[in-house]
Amino acid sequence: MSLLQIRDVPDETRRALKARAAADGRSLNAYLLDLLRREVARPSVAEVLQRAAGRAERSTAPALSALQAARDERQEEPGGAAPR
């Protein structure tokens, strides 16, 4: 395991973290270690966007063309919406 040191933590912040750890029945070290583990387990915004871009469907038609085609299909259906 590695040692991690954080400098210049305001006293107010340290007191608040220590109080939260005590309220949870844990040491400040255990509380902060859990906090760090949870943070690392969540993907970053960049990672989420990268995954979403990899999953996105690629289209050669503009979005407005697709919307118009869907509207036209609804118009052709029996009982379809009236034109605007």
N, CA, C and O atoms as a printed pandas DataFrame, in Angstrom:
     atom_number atom_name residue_name chain_id  residue_number  x_coord  y_coord  z_coord
0              1         N          MET        A               1    0.834   -1.178    0.000
1              2        CA          MET        A               1    0.000    0.000    0.000
2              3         C          MET        A               1    0.881    1.245    0.000
3              4         O          MET        A               1    2.021    1.239    0.467
4              5         N          SER        A               2    0.309    2.293   -0.537
5              6        CA          SER        A               2    1.023    3.568   -0.617
6              7         C          SER        A               2    0.511    4.544    0.423
7              8         O          SER        A               2   -0.608    4.422    0.921
8              9         N          LEU        A               3    1.340    5.496    0.735
9             10        CA          LEU        A               3    0.969    6.570    1.641
10            11         C          LEU        A               3    0.543    7.754    0.785
11            12         O          LEU        A               3    1.221    8.107   -0.180
12            13         N          LEU        A               4   -0.574    8.362    1.137
13            14        CA          LEU        A               4   -1.069    9.529    0.417
14            15         C          LEU        A               4   -1.216   10.660    1.417
15            16         O          LEU        A               4   -1.852   10.499    2.459
16            17         N          GLN        A               5   -0.636   11.789    1.104
17            18        CA          GLN        A               5   -0.699   12.937    2.002
18            19         C          GLN        A               5   -1.370   14.081    1.267
19            20         O          GLN        A               5   -1.064   14.353    0.106
20            21         N          ILE        A               6   -2.287   14.750    1.950
21            22        CA          ILE        A               6   -2.957   15.913    1.368
22            23         C          ILE        A               6   -2.584   17.121    2.211
23            24         O          ILE        A               6   -2.832   17.154    3.416
24            25         N          ARG        A               7   -1.994   18.098    1.571
25            26        CA          ARG        A               7   -1.536   19.296    2.281
26            27         C          ARG        A               7   -2.584   20.399    2.193
27            28         O          ARG        A               7   -3.453   20.396    1.321
28            29         N          ASP        A               8   -2.474   21.326    3.110
29            30        CA          ASP        A               8   -3.278   22.550    3.123
30            31         C          ASP        A               8   -4.783   22.299    3.209
31            32         O          ASP        A               8   -5.573   23.033    2.615
32            33         N          VAL        A               9   -5.175   21.268    3.945
33            34        CA          VAL        A               9   -6.598   21.016    4.173
34            35         C          VAL        A               9   -7.061   22.011    5.241
35            36         O          VAL        A               9   -6.498   22.048    6.335
36            37         N          PRO        A              10   -8.073   22.809    4.934
37            38        CA          PRO        A              10   -8.554   23.774    5.933
38            39         C          PRO        A              10   -9.043   23.048    7.197
39            40         O          PRO        A              10   -9.610   21.957    7.117
40            41         N          ASP        A              11   -8.818   23.662    8.346
41            42        CA          ASP        A              11   -9.222   23.069    9.624
42            43         C          ASP        A              11  -10.715   22.740    9.643
43            44         O          ASP        A              11  -11.122   21.692   10.143
44            45         N          GLU        A              12  -11.511   23.631    9.102
45            46        CA          GLU        A              12  -12.962   23.431    9.056
46            47         C          GLU        A              12  -13.324   22.159    8.274
47            48         O          GLU        A              12  -14.208   21.405    8.678
48            49         N          THR        A              13  -12.642   21.937    7.171
49            50        CA          THR        A              13  -12.879   20.747    6.352
50            51         C          THR        A              13  -12.461   19.485    7.094
51            52         O          THR        A              13  -13.178   18.484    7.085
52            53         N          ARG        A              14  -11.303   19.536    7.732
53            54        CA          ARG        A              14  -10.829   18.379    8.494
54            55         C          ARG        A              14  -11.784   18.038    9.626
55            56         O          ARG        A              14  -12.083   16.869    9.867
56            57         N          ARG        A              15  -12.262   19.067   10.318
57            58        CA          ARG        A              15  -13.205   18.830   11.423
58            59         C          ARG        A              15  -14.503   18.200   10.914
59            60         O          ARG        A              15  -15.037   17.283   11.537
60            61         N          ALA        A              16  -14.999   18.687    9.798
61            62        CA          ALA        A              16  -16.245   18.148    9.230
62            63         C          ALA        A              16  -16.067   16.682    8.816
63            64         O          ALA        A              16  -16.947   15.857    9.062
64            65         N          LEU        A              17  -14.936   16.361    8.191
65            66        CA          LEU        A              17  -14.672   14.981    7.783
66            67         C          LEU        A              17  -14.519   14.070    8.996
67            68         O          LEU        A              17  -15.020   12.945    9.011
68            69         N          LYS        A              18  -13.820   14.570   10.012
69            70        CA          LYS        A              18  -13.618   13.782   11.231
70            71         C          LYS        A              18  -14.962   13.525   11.919
71            72         O          LYS        A              18  -15.190   12.431   12.436
72            73         N          ALA        A              19  -15.845   14.513   11.930
73            74        CA          ALA        A              19  -17.172   14.346   12.533
74            75         C          ALA        A              19  -17.998   13.324   11.754
75            76         O          ALA        A              19  -18.693   12.505   12.355
76            77         N          ARG        A              20  -17.929   13.364   10.429
77            78        CA          ARG        A              20  -18.657   12.387    9.616
78            79         C          ARG        A              20  -18.131   10.976    9.859
79            80         O          ARG        A              20  -18.908   10.026    9.958
80            81         N          ALA        A              21  -16.824   10.844    9.953
81            82        CA          ALA        A              21  -16.220    9.533   10.215
82            83         C          ALA        A              21  -16.680    9.020   11.572
83            84         O          ALA        A              21  -17.048    7.852   11.700
84            85         N          ALA        A              22  -16.662    9.881   12.584
85            86        CA          ALA        A              22  -17.077    9.477   13.931
86            87         C          ALA        A              22  -18.551    9.092   13.945
87            88         O          ALA        A              22  -18.927    8.118   14.597
88            89         N          ALA        A              23  -19.382    9.837   13.243
89            90        CA          ALA        A              23  -20.812    9.538   13.170
90            91         C          ALA        A              23  -21.055    8.181   12.510
91            92         O          ALA        A              23  -22.049    7.510   12.790
92            93         N          ASP        A              24  -20.136    7.789   11.633
93            94        CA          ASP        A              24  -20.221    6.500   10.938
94            95         C          ASP        A              24  -19.513    5.397   11.721
95            96         O          ASP        A              24  -19.500    4.241   11.298
96            97         N          GLY        A              25  -18.920    5.760   12.872
97            98        CA          GLY        A              25  -18.237    4.777   13.717
98            99         C          GLY        A              25  -16.908    4.306   13.144
99           100         O          GLY        A              25  -16.480    3.181   13.405
100          101         N          ARG        A              26  -16.256    5.158   12.367
101          102        CA          ARG        A              26  -14.982    4.780   11.747
102          103         C          ARG        A              26  -13.930    5.844   12.022
103          104         O          ARG        A              26  -14.236    6.968   12.418
104          105         N          SER        A              27  -12.697    5.456   11.802
105          106        CA          SER        A              27  -11.602    6.419   11.918
106          107         C          SER        A              27  -11.628    7.332   10.694
107          108         O          SER        A              27  -12.226    7.006    9.669
108          109         N          LEU        A              28  -10.981    8.457   10.819
109          110        CA          LEU        A              28  -10.887    9.378    9.687
110          111         C          LEU        A              28  -10.193    8.691    8.509
111          112         O          LEU        A              28  -10.605    8.857    7.361
112          113         N          ASN        A              29   -9.151    7.929    8.792
113          114        CA          ASN        A              29   -8.426    7.220    7.742
114          115         C          ASN        A              29   -9.342    6.236    7.004
115          116         O          ASN        A              29   -9.356    6.208    5.773
116          117         N          ALA        A              30  -10.103    5.433    7.746
117          118        CA          ALA        A              30  -11.005    4.459    7.124
118          119         C          ALA        A              30  -12.089    5.157    6.318
119          120         O          ALA        A              30  -12.443    4.718    5.223
120          121         N          TYR        A              31  -12.611    6.241    6.864
121          122        CA          TYR        A              31  -13.655    7.008    6.177
122          123         C          TYR        A              31  -13.140    7.567    4.850
123          124         O          TYR        A              31  -13.799    7.438    3.818
124          125         N          LEU        A              32  -11.961    8.185    4.882
125          126        CA          LEU        A              32  -11.388    8.776    3.670
126          127         C          LEU        A              32  -11.000    7.719    2.652
127          128         O          LEU        A              32  -11.164    7.929    1.451
128          129         N          LEU        A              33  -10.490    6.591    3.112
129          130        CA          LEU        A              33  -10.126    5.511    2.197
130          131         C          LEU        A              33  -11.362    4.999    1.463
131          132         O          LEU        A              33  -11.312    4.751    0.258
132          133         N          ASP        A              34  -12.473    4.841    2.186
133          134        CA          ASP        A              34  -13.720    4.418    1.550
134          135         C          ASP        A              34  -14.217    5.463    0.561
135          136         O          ASP        A              34  -14.694    5.126   -0.522
136          137         N          LEU        A              35  -14.105    6.722    0.935
137          138        CA          LEU        A              35  -14.500    7.818    0.049
138          139         C          LEU        A              35  -13.702    7.785   -1.255
139          140         O          LEU        A              35  -14.265    7.948   -2.338
140          141         N          LEU        A              36  -12.407    7.577   -1.146
141          142        CA          LEU        A              36  -11.547    7.503   -2.334
142          143         C          LEU        A              36  -11.880    6.286   -3.193
143          144         O          LEU        A              36  -11.914    6.378   -4.420
144          145         N          ARG        A              37  -12.123    5.150   -2.550
145          146        CA          ARG        A              37  -12.467    3.935   -3.314
146          147         C          ARG        A              37  -13.763    4.126   -4.093
147          148         O          ARG        A              37  -13.862    3.724   -5.253
148          149         N          ARG        A              38  -14.753    4.739   -3.453
149          150        CA          ARG        A              38  -16.029    4.976   -4.146
150          151         C          ARG        A              38  -15.845    5.936   -5.325
151          152         O          ARG        A              38  -16.450    5.752   -6.381
152          153         N          GLU        A              39  -15.019    6.945   -5.141
153          154        CA          GLU        A              39  -14.778    7.906   -6.220
154          155         C          GLU        A              39  -14.108    7.244   -7.419
155          156         O          GLU        A              39  -14.476    7.505   -8.564
156          157         N          VAL        A              40  -13.137    6.397   -7.159
157          158        CA          VAL        A              40  -12.415    5.725   -8.238
158          159         C          VAL        A              40  -13.308    4.702   -8.950
159          160         O          VAL        A              40  -13.121    4.439  -10.138
160          161         N          ALA        A              41  -14.266    4.131   -8.239
161          162        CA          ALA        A              41  -15.153    3.132   -8.833
162          163         C          ALA        A              41  -16.119    3.748   -9.847
163          164         O          ALA        A              41  -16.591    3.063  -10.754
164          165         N          ARG        A              42  -16.412    5.044   -9.692
165          166        CA          ARG        A              42  -17.312    5.717  -10.626
166          167         C          ARG        A              42  -16.525    6.186  -11.843
167          168         O          ARG        A              42  -15.422    6.712  -11.701
168          169         N          PRO        A              43  -17.081    6.000  -13.037
169          170        CA          PRO        A              43  -16.366    6.490  -14.221
170          171         C          PRO        A              43  -16.399    8.012  -14.277
171          172         O          PRO        A              43  -17.339    8.647  -13.800
172          173         N          SER        A              44  -15.371    8.573  -14.859
173          174        CA          SER        A              44  -15.324   10.026  -15.026
174          175         C          SER        A              44  -16.274   10.435  -16.152
175          176         O          SER        A              44  -16.734    9.592  -16.922
176          177         N          VAL        A              45  -16.557   11.712  -16.240
177          178        CA          VAL        A              45  -17.424   12.220  -17.308
178          179         C          VAL        A              45  -16.816   11.885  -18.669
179          180         O          VAL        A              45  -17.530   11.483  -19.587
180          181         N          ALA        A              46  -15.516   12.048  -18.796
181          182        CA          ALA        A              46  -14.841   11.758  -20.068
182          183         C          ALA        A              46  -14.993   10.282  -20.432
183          184         O          ALA        A              46  -15.209    9.952  -21.598
184          185         N          GLU        A              47  -14.879    9.388  -19.437
185          186        CA          GLU        A              47  -15.030    7.954  -19.706
186          187         C          GLU        A              47  -16.454    7.616  -20.142
187          188         O          GLU        A              47  -16.647    6.807  -21.049
188          189         N          VAL        A              48  -17.448    8.227  -19.508
189          190        CA          VAL        A              48  -18.841    7.986  -19.882
190          191         C          VAL        A              48  -19.100    8.476  -21.301
191          192         O          VAL        A              48  -19.734    7.783  -22.097
192          193         N          LEU        A              49  -18.612    9.662  -21.614
193          194        CA          LEU        A              49  -18.809   10.204  -22.961
194          195         C          LEU        A              49  -18.107    9.360  -24.018
195          196         O          LEU        A              49  -18.634    9.164  -25.113
196          197         N          GLN        A              50  -16.924    8.864  -23.691
197          198        CA          GLN        A              50  -16.190    8.029  -24.630
198          199         C          GLN        A              50  -16.950    6.726  -24.895
199          200         O          GLN        A              50  -17.051    6.286  -26.040
200          201         N          ARG        A              51  -17.486    6.110  -23.834
201          202        CA          ARG        A              51  -18.273    4.885  -24.010
202          203         C          ARG        A              51  -19.534    5.146  -24.817
203          204         O          ARG        A              51  -19.905    4.350  -25.680
204          205         N          ALA        A              52  -20.199    6.277  -24.531
205          206        CA          ALA        A              52  -21.420    6.607  -25.255
206          207         C          ALA        A              52  -21.127    6.838  -26.734
207          208         O          ALA        A              52  -21.901    6.418  -27.594
208          209         N          ALA        A              53  -20.029    7.497  -27.026
209          210        CA          ALA        A              53  -19.661    7.745  -28.420
210          211         C          ALA        A              53  -19.391    6.430  -29.146
211          212         O          ALA        A              53  -19.714    6.289  -30.326
212          213         N          GLY        A              54  -18.803    5.479  -28.446
213          214        CA          GLY        A              54  -18.531    4.176  -29.049
214          215         C          GLY        A              54  -19.786    3.378  -29.316
215          216         O          GLY        A              54  -19.803    2.528  -30.206
216          217         N          ARG        A              55  -20.844    3.640  -28.553
217          218        CA          ARG        A              55  -22.100    2.907  -28.717
218          219         C          ARG        A              55  -23.075    3.597  -29.655
219          220         O          ARG        A              55  -24.034    2.979  -30.117
220          221         N          ALA        A              56  -22.843    4.854  -29.936
221          222        CA          ALA        A              56  -23.792    5.637  -30.720
222          223         C          ALA        A              56  -23.939    5.065  -32.124
223          224         O          ALA        A              56  -22.971    4.649  -32.761
224          225         N          GLU        A              57  -25.176    5.062  -32.574
225          226        CA          GLU        A              57  -25.439    4.620  -33.940
226          227         C          GLU        A              57  -25.014    5.730  -34.892
227          228         O          GLU        A              57  -25.197    6.916  -34.615
228          229         N          ARG        A              58  -24.465    5.334  -35.977
229          230        CA          ARG        A              58  -24.053    6.317  -36.980
230          231         C          ARG        A              58  -25.122    6.384  -38.058
231          232         O          ARG        A              58  -25.623    5.353  -38.505
232          233         N          SER        A              59  -25.465    7.575  -38.470
233          234        CA          SER        A              59  -26.479    7.763  -39.489
234          235         C          SER        A              59  -25.897    8.606  -40.607
235          236         O          SER        A              59  -25.104    9.519  -40.374
236          237         N          THR        A              60  -26.306    8.283  -41.824
237          238        CA          THR        A              60  -25.859    9.088  -42.964
238          239         C          THR        A              60  -26.882   10.167  -43.294
239          240         O          THR        A              60  -26.574   11.111  -44.020
240          241         N          ALA        A              61  -28.115   10.033  -42.758
241          242        CA          ALA        A              61  -29.166   11.011  -43.028
242          243         C          ALA        A              61  -29.228   12.025  -41.889
243          244         O          ALA        A              61  -28.977   11.687  -40.732
244          245         N          PRO        A              62  -29.560   13.260  -42.222
245          246        CA          PRO        A              62  -29.711   14.267  -41.168
246          247         C          PRO        A              62  -30.898   13.918  -40.259
247          248         O          PRO        A              62  -31.839   13.256  -40.697
248          249         N          ALA        A              63  -30.855   14.349  -39.029
249          250        CA          ALA        A              63  -31.910   14.053  -38.064
250          251         C          ALA        A              63  -33.262   14.592  -38.524
251          252         O          ALA        A              63  -34.285   13.941  -38.315
252          253         N          LEU        A              64  -33.283   15.773  -39.147
253          254        CA          LEU        A              64  -34.549   16.339  -39.605
254          255         C          LEU        A              64  -35.209   15.462  -40.663
255          256         O          LEU        A              64  -36.436   15.370  -40.710
256          257         N          SER        A              65  -34.423   14.827  -41.501
257          258        CA          SER        A              65  -34.982   13.927  -42.506
258          259         C          SER        A              65  -35.638   12.728  -41.842
259          260         O          SER        A              65  -36.712   12.293  -42.259
260          261         N          ALA        A              66  -34.992   12.188  -40.802
261          262        CA          ALA        A              66  -35.549   11.045  -40.086
262          263         C          ALA        A              66  -36.847   11.434  -39.384
263          264         O          ALA        A              66  -37.808   10.665  -39.396
264          265         N          LEU        A              67  -36.889   12.619  -38.773
265          266        CA          LEU        A              67  -38.108   13.080  -38.118
266          267         C          LEU        A              67  -39.241   13.276  -39.112
267          268         O          LEU        A              67  -40.383   12.907  -38.838
268          269         N          GLN        A              68  -38.932   13.849  -40.252
269          270        CA          GLN        A              68  -39.955   14.072  -41.271
270          271         C          GLN        A              68  -40.479   12.739  -41.799
271          272         O          GLN        A              68  -41.681   12.598  -42.023
272          273         N          ALA        A              69  -39.605   11.769  -41.998
273          274        CA          ALA        A              69  -40.031   10.452  -42.462
274          275         C          ALA        A              69  -40.958    9.796  -41.442
275          276         O          ALA        A              69  -41.953    9.178  -41.823
276          277         N          ALA        A              70  -40.649    9.920  -40.155
277          278        CA          ALA        A              70  -41.507    9.350  -39.111
278          279         C          ALA        A              70  -42.861   10.044  -39.099
279          280         O          ALA        A              70  -43.890    9.388  -38.939
280          281         N          ARG        A              71  -42.873   11.352  -39.264
281          282        CA          ARG        A              71  -44.152   12.089  -39.316
282          283         C          ARG        A              71  -44.972   11.665  -40.526
283          284         O          ARG        A              71  -46.184   11.473  -40.426
284          285         N          ASP        A              72  -44.312   11.519  -41.665
285          286        CA          ASP        A              72  -45.009   11.098  -42.883
286          287         C          ASP        A              72  -45.632    9.720  -42.713
287          288         O          ASP        A              72  -46.747    9.477  -43.174
288          289         N          GLU        A              73  -44.909    8.812  -42.046
289          290        CA          GLU        A              73  -45.451    7.468  -41.797
290          291         C          GLU        A              73  -46.696    7.540  -40.929
291          292         O          GLU        A              73  -47.672    6.835  -41.185
292          293         N          ARG        A              74  -46.672    8.382  -39.910
293          294        CA          ARG        A              74  -47.847    8.520  -39.033
294          295         C          ARG        A              74  -49.030    9.079  -39.802
295          296         O          ARG        A              74  -50.170    8.682  -39.557
296          297         N          GLN        A              75  -48.781    9.982  -40.716
297          298        CA          GLN        A              75  -49.846   10.585  -41.516
298          299         C          GLN        A              75  -50.520    9.535  -42.395
299          300         O          GLN        A              75  -51.730    9.589  -42.613
300          301         N          GLU        A              76  -49.744    8.589  -42.895
301          302        CA          GLU        A              76  -50.252    7.565  -43.811
302          303         C          GLU        A              76  -51.038    6.478  -43.095
303          304         O          GLU        A              76  -51.828    5.778  -43.728
304          305         N          GLU        A              77  -50.838    6.318  -41.783
305          306        CA          GLU        A              77  -51.536    5.294  -41.019
306          307         C          GLU        A              77  -53.015    5.665  -40.905
307          308         O          GLU        A              77  -53.352    6.845  -40.803
308          309         N          PRO        A              78  -53.915    4.645  -40.920
309          310        CA          PRO        A              78  -55.317    4.945  -40.687
310          311         C          PRO        A              78  -55.511    5.610  -39.330
311          312         O          PRO        A              78  -55.000    5.130  -38.319
312          313         N          GLY        A              79  -56.248    6.710  -39.311
313          314        CA          GLY        A              79  -56.442    7.433  -38.059
314          315         C          GLY        A              79  -55.231    8.246  -37.664
315          316         O          GLY        A              79  -55.143    8.694  -36.521
316          317         N          GLY        A              80  -54.288    8.452  -38.582
317          318        CA          GLY        A              80  -53.085    9.219  -38.292
318          319         C          GLY        A              80  -53.410   10.660  -37.967
319          320         O          GLY        A              80  -54.508   11.140  -38.247
320          321         N          ALA        A              81  -52.468   11.330  -37.388
321          322        CA          ALA        A              81  -52.666   12.725  -37.000
322          323         C          ALA        A              81  -52.876   13.595  -38.227
323          324         O          ALA        A              81  -52.311   13.345  -39.292
324          325         N          ALA        A              82  -53.690   14.608  -38.060
325          326        CA          ALA        A              82  -53.951   15.530  -39.152
326          327         C          ALA        A              82  -52.727   16.389  -39.399
327          328         O          ALA        A              82  -51.989   16.688  -38.461
328          329         N          PRO        A              83  -52.489   16.800  -40.658
329          330        CA          PRO        A              83  -51.340   17.655  -40.955
330          331         C          PRO        A              83  -51.459   18.985  -40.235
331          332         O          PRO        A              83  -52.568   19.467  -40.005
332          333         N          ARG        A              84  -50.345   19.578  -39.881
333          334        CA          ARG        A              84  -50.340   20.884  -39.194
334          335         C          ARG        A              84  -50.195   21.989  -40.190
335          336         O          ARG        A              84  -50.168   23.160  -39.813
